[in-house]
């Protein structure tokens, strides 16, 4: 990608953010209507809100399905990343509180435990799955905003840009 193309993409970030913020907060039941009005290509960025507070930014080339799958009862951890992040945060906060000294920071627990502990410890796994189920119900009730971003490179950059601008607490861009 030539440098001028990258500069052009970067120049669009404030416009995308302005359009995202201008989008009305919408309930999950109206996802199809909103996406058809705002995102004719069904490609773009979505942000989940709870009590007018932005919590999670995501991107998709199938916004309607992607927004719905986050709060679906049957969704797996890999499909409902937002709910999974909520559940991980809750379970790890409880675990750290009950196991002082094991984890030194929010970021480090991923390396210290690497979720292998969850696979080996049935009590831990059960707590996670219970919290994951609650989190999916919570996400199901949330509202969201969308903005059309057709190009996948622009989507990737804007996802991080929006996360930083909105300070969404449940996004993480750690490598797996």
C-alpha positions in Angstrom: 0.0 0.0 0.0 1.6 3.3 -1.0 2.0 5.9 1.7 -0.6 8.2 0.2 -3.3 5.5 0.5 -2.5 5.0 4.2 -2.6 8.8 4.7 -6.0 8.9 3.0 -7.3 6.1 5.3 -6.0 8.0 8.4 -7.7 11.2 7.3 -11.1 9.4 7.3 -10.9 8.3 10.9 -12.4 11.5 12.5 -15.2 11.4 9.9 -16.0 7.8 10.7 -16.0 8.6 14.4 -18.3 11.6 13.9 -20.7 9.4 11.9 -20.6 6.7 14.5 -21.5 9.1 17.3 -24.3 10.6 15.2 -25.9 7.2 14.7 -28.9 6.7 17.0 -28.5 4.2 19.9 -30.5 1.1 18.8 -31.8 -2.0 20.4 -30.8 -5.4 19.1 -34.3 -6.1 17.9 -33.9 -3.3 15.3 -30.4 -4.2 14.1 -31.6 -5.1 10.6 -33.5 -1.9 10.1 -30.6 0.3 11.3 -28.0 -1.6 9.3 -30.1 -1.4 6.1 -30.5 2.4 6.6 -26.9 3.2 7.7 -24.8 0.4 6.1 -26.1 -0.6 2.7 -23.1 -2.9 2.3 -23.6 -4.4 5.8 -19.9 -3.8 6.4 -18.5 -1.7 9.1 -17.9 -1.0 12.8 -20.3 -1.4 15.7 -20.1 -0.3 19.3 -22.0 -1.8 22.2 -23.3 0.7 24.8 -24.8 0.2 28.3 -26.4 3.2 30.0 -25.0 5.4 27.3 -21.4 4.2 28.0 -19.4 2.6 25.1 -18.1 -0.8 26.2 -16.9 -2.7 23.1 -16.0 -2.0 19.5 -16.1 -4.6 16.8 -16.0 -4.9 13.1 -17.6 -7.1 10.5 -18.4 -7.7 6.9 -21.8 -9.0 8.1 -22.9 -6.5 10.7 -26.5 -7.8 11.2 -25.4 -11.3 12.0 -22.3 -10.2 14.0 -24.2 -7.9 16.3 -26.9 -10.6 16.9 -24.4 -13.4 17.6 -22.7 -11.5 20.5 -25.8 -11.9 22.6 -27.2 -15.2 21.4 -27.6 -18.0 24.0 -26.1 -20.6 21.7 -23.0 -18.5 20.8 -19.6 -20.0 21.7 -16.7 -18.1 23.3 -15.1 -17.6 19.9 -18.3 -16.2 18.5 -19.2 -13.9 21.4 -15.8 -12.3 22.2 -17.4 -9.4 24.0 -19.4 -11.6 26.4 -16.3 -13.8 26.8 -14.2 -10.7 27.8 -16.8 -9.7 30.3 -16.9 -13.2 31.8 -13.1 -13.5 31.9 -12.8 -10.2 33.7 -15.4 -11.2 36.3 -13.9 -14.6 36.9 -10.4 -13.4 37.0 -11.2 -10.6 39.4 -12.8 -13.1 41.7 -9.9 -15.5 41.3 -7.3 -12.8 42.0 -9.2 -11.7 45.0 -9.2 -15.2 46.4 -5.7 -16.0 45.3 -3.5 -13.1 46.3 0.0 -13.0 44.8 -0.8 -15.3 41.9 -1.5 -12.5 39.4 0.3 -9.2 39.5 -1.8 -7.3 37.0 -4.9 -7.5 34.7 -2.6 -8.0 31.7 -0.3 -10.5 33.3 -3.0 -13.0 34.3 -3.3 -14.0 30.6 0.4 -15.0 30.7 0.5 -16.4 34.2 -2.6 -18.5 33.8 -2.9 -18.6 30.0 -6.4 -19.9 30.4 -4.8 -23.4 30.7 -5.8 -23.2 34.3 -9.4 -22.9 33.2 -9.1 -26.1 31.2 -7.5 -28.0 34.1 -9.7 -26.6 36.9 -13.3 -27.7 36.6 -14.5 -25.2 39.3 -12.8 -22.4 37.4 -14.3 -23.6 34.1 -17.8 -23.8 35.7 -17.5 -20.3 37.0 -16.4 -19.0 33.7 -19.3 -20.7 31.8 -21.8 -19.4 34.3 -20.5 -15.8 33.9 -20.3 -16.3 30.1 -24.0 -17.2 30.1 -24.9 -14.1 32.2 -22.7 -11.9 30.0 -24.4 -13.0 26.8 -27.8 -12.1 28.4 -26.3 -8.7 29.4 -25.0 -8.1 25.9 -28.4 -9.1 24.4 -30.0 -6.2 26.3 -27.4 -3.6 25.2 -27.8 -0.9 22.6 -25.4 -0.2 19.8 -24.3 2.2 17.1 -22.9 1.4 13.7 -21.0 3.1 10.9 -20.4 1.8 7.4 -16.7 1.2 6.7 -16.4 -1.0 3.6 -12.7 -1.5 3.3 -11.2 -4.1 5.6 -7.9 -2.2 6.2 -9.9 0.9 7.1 -12.1 -1.3 9.4 -9.1 -2.6 11.2 -7.6 0.8 11.8 -10.9 2.4 12.7 -11.7 -0.4 15.2 -8.5 0.5 17.2 -9.1 4.3 16.6 -12.7 4.1 18.0 -11.5 1.9 20.9 -9.0 4.5 21.9 -11.3 7.5 21.3 -14.2 6.0 23.1 -12.1 4.2 25.8 -14.0 0.9 25.5 -13.0 -1.2 28.5 -13.7 -4.7 27.0 -11.6 -4.5 23.9 -8.2 -6.1 23.9 -5.8 -6.5 21.0 -3.5 -9.1 22.6 -2.1 -11.7 20.4 -3.5 -15.2 20.9 
